[in-house]
């Protein structure tokens, strides 16, 4: 994910096999009664959160429709998915609004939307007119960069947003020590671009760095560890990363001017299989994963038991299957 002040560009275990999904009651109807002849290929990208979302799609379809399912989770990245749904080789998966807007034809260099609803409506209208797919409901949470800071570092200040932090530094306060992963400082959606976008003044940034000696760690997770252990005060990570659950006594600063575009997950389903039952099943995801914390916890559980088992555990415990 690469984004600069409203500009977005993106760079991006197949288990195989086919199973006959069970027919289940959904909303008072025999959800799979009209879908028995359908074969639905369920896909995802290859990293933990996407594998989890892929298995959410798989299990929701398996337990709420009568379709046959082919497991292609871990199928590939943005380009592979765009090509595959055009050809009808995949049928259902969850993607992110920012990824679809920036990396799928027609690709956009800018994502200048004031609200996630505004971006969602533009995305849905364009994608459905350009491709043989439907864009389903979006979740309320998103997987995008998050700025987190030790609670004790801002105690007694009024810092709640990135704009507040900019004002704090521009007023000559240099006591907060940042840390960031390797390469994050200079990338187009990274630390330097964020400072420029939010109006951190160059003179104060130079003095801030001279006093604090900013920490560049090997990875975002290593920078988070520096915050957790008290070597740094401020860092960055993807908002649903499992490792963020281990960083204690932090608060998140609001990206109040939307430096990063909106990366809320949405359902994507090929129009050839978009029956009422299939759409209804896939649209259960926003309720099944209601917030970023739930996604964090599911990602963490998946590292222990594997994605499919973690998803089954979560959906079963919360009454979705």
Secondary structure, DSSP 8 states (H G I E B T S, - for coil): -EEETTEEE--------EEE----EETTEETTTT-TT-EEEEE--SSHHHHHHHHHHHHHHHHH---EEEEETT---HHHHHHHHHHTS--EEEEEHHHHHHHSSS--SB---SSHHHHHHHHHHHHHHHSSEEEEEEEEEE-SEEEEEEGGGSTTS---BHHHHHHHHHTT-----BEEETTTTTSTTSHHHHHHHTT--HHHHHHHHHHH--EEESSHHHHHHHHHTTS-SEEEEETT-GGGGG--SEEEEB-TT--S---EEEEEEEGGG--HHHHHHHTTHHHHS-SHHHHHHHHHHHHHH-HHHHHHHHHHHTT--
